[in-house]
Amino acid sequence: MSNQAVEIQVLGRSLKVNCPAGQEDALKAAAADFDQRLKELADRTHINNTEQLLIFTGLNICNELHSERHEQQRNADKMSNRINEMQDLLEKALQYQPER
């Protein structure tokens, strides 16, 4: 796959970013989300320093990602435990089946 140059807007600045073909819309959506988060943080905190805004927004996103991964792992563990319980029940039920 070839890369495509995609123009995005972040904090009022245009940036050209290389992107795999077919992923342009996803990149634009991600850039729009990032830009919105930056603006919301600036409004909420009154931080005007671009570097600080970028760092804090990046940290917030990483924290969200970490929390989501942790929640996903907990859910996977619960599912695995439930499958094991069902498997045990099924094995016990099959042991007590009368022979025909």
OpenMM code with the backbone's topology and positions (N, CA, C; nanometers):
from openmm import Vec3, app, unit

residues = "MET SER ASN GLN ALA VAL GLU ILE GLN VAL LEU GLY ARG SER LEU LYS VAL ASN CYS PRO ALA GLY GLN GLU ASP ALA LEU LYS ALA ALA ALA ALA ASP PHE ASP GLN ARG LEU LYS GLU LEU ALA ASP ARG THR HIS ILE ASN ASN THR GLU GLN LEU LEU ILE PHE THR GLY LEU ASN ILE CYS ASN GLU LEU HIS SER GLU ARG HIS GLU GLN GLN ARG ASN ALA ASP LYS MET SER ASN ARG ILE ASN GLU MET GLN ASP LEU LEU GLU LYS ALA LEU GLN TYR GLN PRO GLU ARG".split()
positions = [
    Vec3(0.0833, -0.1185, 0.0000),
    Vec3(0.0000, 0.0000, 0.0000),
    Vec3(0.0871, 0.1239, 0.0000),
    Vec3(0.0455, 0.2225, -0.0736),
    Vec3(0.1217, 0.3466, -0.0763),
    Vec3(0.0645, 0.4450, 0.0243),
    Vec3(0.1487, 0.5406, 0.0611),
    Vec3(0.1053, 0.6442, 0.1540),
    Vec3(0.0462, 0.7612, 0.0772),
    Vec3(-0.0502, 0.8254, 0.1394),
    Vec3(-0.1127, 0.9439, 0.0835),
    Vec3(-0.0832, 1.0617, 0.1757),
    Vec3(-0.0575, 1.1779, 0.1186),
    Vec3(-0.0410, 1.2987, 0.1988),
    Vec3(-0.1796, 1.3525, 0.2294),
    Vec3(-0.2078, 1.3697, 0.3587),
    Vec3(-0.3380, 1.4177, 0.4030),
    Vec3(-0.3171, 1.5456, 0.4819),
    Vec3(-0.3982, 1.6447, 0.4532),
    Vec3(-0.3890, 1.7708, 0.5264),
    Vec3(-0.4873, 1.7675, 0.6421),
    Vec3(-0.4352, 1.7964, 0.7633),
    Vec3(-0.5188, 1.8021, 0.8824),
    Vec3(-0.5018, 1.9382, 0.9483),
    Vec3(-0.5943, 1.9708, 1.0371),
    Vec3(-0.5893, 2.0968, 1.1112),
    Vec3(-0.5787, 2.0652, 1.2603),
    Vec3(-0.4775, 2.1237, 1.3258),
    Vec3(-0.4618, 2.1109, 1.4701),
    Vec3(-0.4277, 2.2482, 1.5244),
    Vec3(-0.5115, 2.2959, 1.6159),
    Vec3(-0.4935, 2.4285, 1.6763),
    Vec3(-0.4770, 2.5377, 1.5704),
    Vec3(-0.5562, 2.5277, 1.4666),
    Vec3(-0.5542, 2.6288, 1.3620),
    Vec3(-0.4364, 2.6198, 1.2664),
    Vec3(-0.3561, 2.5175, 1.2813),
    Vec3(-0.2407, 2.4989, 1.1935),
    Vec3(-0.2671, 2.3846, 1.0973),
    Vec3(-0.2319, 2.4054, 0.9728),
    Vec3(-0.2434, 2.2987, 0.8730),
    Vec3(-0.1168, 2.2161, 0.8737),
    Vec3(-0.1361, 2.0865, 0.8725),
    Vec3(-0.0222, 1.9947, 0.8695),
    Vec3(-0.0479, 1.8912, 0.7617),
    Vec3(0.0553, 1.8567, 0.6872),
    Vec3(0.0457, 1.7467, 0.5910),
    Vec3(0.1077, 1.6250, 0.6568),
    Vec3(0.0307, 1.5163, 0.6570),
    Vec3(0.0727, 1.3935, 0.7240),
    Vec3(0.0602, 1.2788, 0.6253),
    Vec3(0.1629, 1.1943, 0.6182),
    Vec3(0.1537, 1.0740, 0.5353),
    Vec3(0.0673, 0.9713, 0.6058),
    Vec3(-0.0127, 0.9031, 0.5260),
    Vec3(-0.1108, 0.8103, 0.5788),
    Vec3(-0.1279, 0.6951, 0.4808),
    Vec3(-0.1420, 0.5709, 0.5310),
    Vec3(-0.1663, 0.4600, 0.4388),
    Vec3(-0.2943, 0.4828, 0.3582),
    Vec3(-0.2911, 0.4444, 0.2328),
    Vec3(-0.4085, 0.4588, 0.1462),
    Vec3(-0.5273, 0.3883, 0.2102),
    Vec3(-0.6415, 0.4546, 0.2054),
    Vec3(-0.7626, 0.3992, 0.2626),
    Vec3(-0.7863, 0.4382, 0.4071),
    Vec3(-0.6880, 0.5001, 0.4711),
    Vec3(-0.7005, 0.5393, 0.6113),
    Vec3(-0.7164, 0.6909, 0.6289),
    Vec3(-0.7385, 0.7603, 0.5190),
    Vec3(-0.7451, 0.9065, 0.5243),
    Vec3(-0.8572, 0.9557, 0.6143),
    Vec3(-0.9753, 0.8961, 0.6005),
    Vec3(-1.0893, 0.9407, 0.6815),
    Vec3(-1.0654, 0.9164, 0.8294),
    Vec3(-1.0033, 0.8034, 0.8628),
    Vec3(-0.9731, 0.7727, 1.0026),
    Vec3(-0.8731, 0.8737, 1.0588),
    Vec3(-0.7737, 0.9093, 0.9785),
    Vec3(-0.6750, 1.0077, 1.0228),
    Vec3(-0.7409, 1.1438, 1.0446),
    Vec3(-0.8260, 1.1837, 0.9515),
    Vec3(-0.8946, 1.3132, 0.9657),
    Vec3(-0.9839, 1.3147, 1.0892),
    Vec3(-1.0525, 1.2034, 1.1162),
    Vec3(-1.1383, 1.1945, 1.2343),
    Vec3(-1.0547, 1.2006, 1.3620),
    Vec3(-0.9416, 1.1312, 1.3630),
    Vec3(-0.8529, 1.1338, 1.4794),
    Vec3(-0.7978, 1.2747, 1.5027),
    Vec3(-0.7601, 1.3419, 1.3941),
    Vec3(-0.7085, 1.4787, 1.4056),
    Vec3(-0.8163, 1.5733, 1.4576),
    Vec3(-0.9390, 1.5569, 1.4099),
    Vec3(-1.0496, 1.6413, 1.4561),
    Vec3(-1.0764, 1.6178, 1.6046),
    Vec3(-1.0719, 1.4906, 1.6474),
    Vec3(-1.0912, 1.4579, 1.7891),
    Vec3(-0.9796, 1.5197, 1.8734),
    Vec3(-0.8561, 1.5047, 1.8277),
    Vec3(-0.7419, 1.5603, 1.9000),
    Vec3(-0.7532, 1.7117, 1.9104),
    Vec3(-0.7876, 1.7768, 1.7997),
    Vec3(-0.8027, 1.9221, 1.7977),
    Vec3(-0.9119, 1.9660, 1.8950),
    Vec3(-1.0232, 1.8930, 1.8971),
    Vec3(-1.1333, 1.9259, 1.9880),
    Vec3(-1.0898, 1.9117, 2.1336),
    Vec3(-1.0157, 1.8061, 2.1620),
    Vec3(-0.9663, 1.7853, 2.2988),
    Vec3(-0.8723, 1.8985, 2.3414),
    Vec3(-0.7861, 1.9398, 2.2494),
    Vec3(-0.6949, 2.0505, 2.2795),
    Vec3(-0.7721, 2.1782, 2.3103),
    Vec3(-0.8719, 2.2072, 2.2283),
    Vec3(-0.9520, 2.3285, 2.2486),
    Vec3(-1.0300, 2.3230, 2.3796),
    Vec3(-1.0878, 2.2071, 2.4104),
    Vec3(-1.1631, 2.1923, 2.5351),
    Vec3(-1.0724, 2.2086, 2.6562),
    Vec3(-0.9528, 2.1507, 2.6505),
    Vec3(-0.8587, 2.1655, 2.7617),
    Vec3(-0.8162, 2.3112, 2.7771),
    Vec3(-0.7907, 2.3780, 2.6671),
    Vec3(-0.7523, 2.5194, 2.6718),
    Vec3(-0.8638, 2.6031, 2.7326),
    Vec3(-0.9881, 2.5765, 2.6937),
    Vec3(-1.1017, 2.6509, 2.7482),
    Vec3(-1.1205, 2.6229, 2.8972),
    Vec3(-1.1058, 2.4964, 2.9345),
    Vec3(-1.1304, 2.4549, 3.0724),
    Vec3(-1.0214, 2.5031, 3.1676),
    Vec3(-0.8966, 2.5029, 3.1212),
    Vec3(-0.7835, 2.5325, 3.2102),
    Vec3(-0.7238, 2.6708, 3.1879),
    Vec3(-0.7605, 2.7339, 3.0779),
    Vec3(-0.7052, 2.8647, 3.0397),
    Vec3(-0.5543, 2.8574, 3.0147),
    Vec3(-0.5067, 2.7391, 2.9763),
    Vec3(-0.3659, 2.7228, 2.9382),
    Vec3(-0.3506, 2.7740, 2.7952),
    Vec3(-0.2551, 2.8619, 2.7731),
    Vec3(-0.2306, 2.9168, 2.6400),
    Vec3(-0.1032, 2.8622, 2.5766),
    Vec3(-0.0209, 2.7982, 2.6564),
    Vec3(0.1049, 2.7446, 2.6083),
    Vec3(0.0774, 2.6177, 2.5268),
    Vec3(0.1091, 2.6225, 2.3975),
    Vec3(0.0807, 2.5108, 2.3070),
    Vec3(0.1493, 2.3828, 2.3522),
    Vec3(0.2729, 2.3930, 2.3941),
    Vec3(0.3465, 2.2747, 2.4376),
    Vec3(0.2787, 2.2080, 2.5571),
    Vec3(0.2363, 2.2881, 2.6540),
    Vec3(0.1662, 2.2328, 2.7701),
    Vec3(0.0343, 2.1679, 2.7292),
    Vec3(-0.0395, 2.2337, 2.6407),
    Vec3(-0.1659, 2.1770, 2.5932),
    Vec3(-0.1436, 2.0410, 2.5273),
    Vec3(-0.0419, 2.0332, 2.4425),
    Vec3(-0.0117, 1.9073, 2.3748),
    Vec3(0.0274, 1.7982, 2.4737),
    Vec3(0.1105, 1.8325, 2.5711),
    Vec3(0.1555, 1.7343, 2.6699),
    Vec3(0.0385, 1.6859, 2.7543),
    Vec3(-0.0412, 1.7788, 2.8072),
    Vec3(-0.1525, 1.7397, 2.8940),
    Vec3(-0.2589, 1.6606, 2.8180),
    Vec3(-0.2858, 1.7017, 2.6948),
    Vec3(-0.3836, 1.6283, 2.6149),
    Vec3(-0.3323, 1.4890, 2.5832),
    Vec3(-0.2051, 1.4779, 2.5476),
    Vec3(-0.1452, 1.3472, 2.5227),
    Vec3(-0.1501, 1.2589, 2.6460),
    Vec3(-0.1218, 1.3163, 2.7630),
    Vec3(-0.1293, 1.2389, 2.8872),
    Vec3(-0.2721, 1.1931, 2.9156),
    Vec3(-0.3694, 1.2812, 2.8915),
    Vec3(-0.5097, 1.2441, 2.9122),
    Vec3(-0.5497, 1.1291, 2.8211),
    Vec3(-0.5076, 1.1351, 2.6950),
    Vec3(-0.5397, 1.0287, 2.6000),
    Vec3(-0.4725, 0.8980, 2.6422),
    Vec3(-0.3461, 0.9045, 2.6830),
    Vec3(-0.2762, 0.7840, 2.7285),
    Vec3(-0.3427, 0.7253, 2.8527),
    Vec3(-0.3891, 0.8107, 2.9430),
    Vec3(-0.4592, 0.7631, 3.0617),
    Vec3(-0.5889, 0.6916, 3.0232),
    Vec3(-0.6639, 0.7500, 2.9300),
    Vec3(-0.7869, 0.6854, 2.8817),
    Vec3(-0.7553, 0.5499, 2.8184),
    Vec3(-0.6513, 0.5450, 2.7368),
    Vec3(-0.6122, 0.4213, 2.6703),
    Vec3(-0.5728, 0.3161, 2.7734),
    Vec3(-0.4950, 0.3561, 2.8732),
    Vec3(-0.4533, 0.2648, 2.9791),
    Vec3(-0.5757, 0.2104, 3.0532),
    Vec3(-0.6694, 0.2965, 3.0864),
    Vec3(-0.7911, 0.2537, 3.1561),
    Vec3(-0.8729, 0.1570, 3.0716),
    Vec3(-0.8858, 0.1867, 2.9430),
    Vec3(-0.9614, 0.0990, 2.8527),
    Vec3(-0.8942, -0.0376, 2.8402),
    Vec3(-0.7624, -0.0381, 2.8298),
    Vec3(-0.6904, -0.1659, 2.8206),
    Vec3(-0.7083, -0.2475, 2.9480),
    Vec3(-0.7013, -0.1793, 3.0622),
    Vec3(-0.7184, -0.2465, 3.1902),
    Vec3(-0.8597, -0.3048, 3.2005),
    Vec3(-0.9599, -0.2287, 3.1614),
    Vec3(-1.0984, -0.2758, 3.1630),
    Vec3(-1.1165, -0.3925, 3.0667),
    Vec3(-1.0578, -0.3850, 2.9490),
    Vec3(-1.0665, -0.4933, 2.8515),
    Vec3(-1.0028, -0.6207, 2.9070),
    Vec3(-0.8910, -0.6082, 2.9750),
    Vec3(-0.8257, -0.7246, 3.0337),
    Vec3(-0.9123, -0.7854, 3.1435),
    Vec3(-0.9737, -0.7004, 3.2267),
    Vec3(-1.0640, -0.7515, 3.3305),
    Vec3(-1.1803, -0.8271, 3.2682),
    Vec3(-1.2377, -0.7716, 3.1622),
    Vec3(-1.3488, -0.8378, 3.0941),
    Vec3(-1.3053, -0.9700, 3.0318),
    Vec3(-1.1858, -0.9726, 2.9726),
    Vec3(-1.1342, -1.0964, 2.9128),
    Vec3(-1.1125, -1.2016, 3.0215),
    Vec3(-1.0604, -1.1593, 3.1365),
    Vec3(-1.0398, -1.2525, 3.2475),
    Vec3(-1.1728, -1.3081, 3.2975),
    Vec3(-1.2731, -1.2206, 3.3115),
    Vec3(-1.4060, -1.2654, 3.3542),
    Vec3(-1.4640, -1.3654, 3.2554),
    Vec3(-1.4509, -1.3353, 3.1279),
    Vec3(-1.5037, -1.4237, 3.0247),
    Vec3(-1.4327, -1.5586, 3.0281),
    Vec3(-1.3024, -1.5568, 3.0433),
    Vec3(-1.2248, -1.6804, 3.0498),
    Vec3(-1.2675, -1.7640, 3.1706),
    Vec3(-1.2852, -1.6988, 3.2845),
    Vec3(-1.3293, -1.7696, 3.4045),
    Vec3(-1.4680, -1.8301, 3.3841),
    Vec3(-1.5559, -1.7555, 3.3224),
    Vec3(-1.6921, -1.8043, 3.2979),
    Vec3(-1.6911, -1.9236, 3.2017),
    Vec3(-1.6096, -1.9169, 3.1001),
    Vec3(-1.5974, -2.0287, 3.0050),
    Vec3(-1.5454, -2.1526, 3.0764),
    Vec3(-1.4458, -2.1341, 3.1630),
    Vec3(-1.3916, -2.2473, 3.2388),
    Vec3(-1.4977, -2.3077, 3.3300),
    Vec3(-1.5773, -2.2225, 3.3948),
    Vec3(-1.6849, -2.2716, 3.4810),
    Vec3(-1.7869, -2.3515, 3.4004),
    Vec3(-1.8244, -2.3008, 3.2849),
    Vec3(-1.9218, -2.3705, 3.2013),
    Vec3(-1.8655, -2.5033, 3.1506),
    Vec3(-1.7381, -2.5030, 3.1175),
    Vec3(-1.6733, -2.6253, 3.0708),
    Vec3(-1.6733, -2.7311, 3.1817),
    Vec3(-1.6430, -2.6882, 3.3045),
    Vec3(-1.6463, -2.7800, 3.4184),
    Vec3(-1.7860, -2.8366, 3.4394),
    Vec3(-1.8877, -2.7502, 3.4324),
    Vec3(-2.0257, -2.7954, 3.4485),
    Vec3(-2.0650, -2.8959, 3.3401),
    Vec3(-2.0248, -2.8670, 3.2183),
    Vec3(-2.0560, -2.9565, 3.1075),
    Vec3(-1.9884, -3.0925, 3.1257),
    Vec3(-1.8627, -3.0912, 3.1673),
    Vec3(-1.7915, -3.2169, 3.1904),
    Vec3(-1.8576, -3.2978, 3.3016),
    Vec3(-1.8994, -3.2308, 3.4087),
    Vec3(-1.9677, -3.2998, 3.5181),
    Vec3(-2.1012, -3.3567, 3.4710),
    Vec3(-2.1742, -3.2789, 3.3933),
    Vec3(-2.3035, -3.3257, 3.3428),
    Vec3(-2.2857, -3.4462, 3.2527),
    Vec3(-2.1826, -3.4468, 3.1716),
    Vec3(-2.1585, -3.5594, 3.0803),
    Vec3(-2.1141, -3.6848, 3.1571),
    Vec3(-2.0488, -3.6678, 3.2690),
    Vec3(-2.0062, -3.7823, 3.3487),
    Vec3(-2.1248, -3.8576, 3.4074),
    Vec3(-2.2323, -3.7858, 3.4363),
    Vec3(-2.3480, -3.8463, 3.5002),
    Vec3(-2.4558, -3.8882, 3.4003),
    Vec3(-2.4246, -3.8901, 3.2745),
    Vec3(-2.5202, -3.9339, 3.1719),
    Vec3(-2.5302, -4.0859, 3.1760),
    Vec3(-2.6516, -4.1386, 3.1852),
    Vec3(-2.6644, -4.2841, 3.1812),
    Vec3(-2.6272, -4.3362, 3.0430),
    Vec3(-2.5644, -4.4509, 3.0405),
    Vec3(-2.5271, -4.5103, 2.9124),
    Vec3(-2.6518, -4.5687, 2.8459),
    Vec3(-2.6552, -4.5642, 2.7158),
    Vec3(-2.7714, -4.6144, 2.6417),
    Vec3(-2.7371, -4.7410, 2.5681),
] * unit.nanometer
topology = app.Topology()
chain = topology.addChain("A")
for resn in residues:
    res = topology.addResidue(resn, chain)
    for name in ("N", "CA", "C"):
        topology.addAtom(name, app.Element.getBySymbol(name[0]), res)
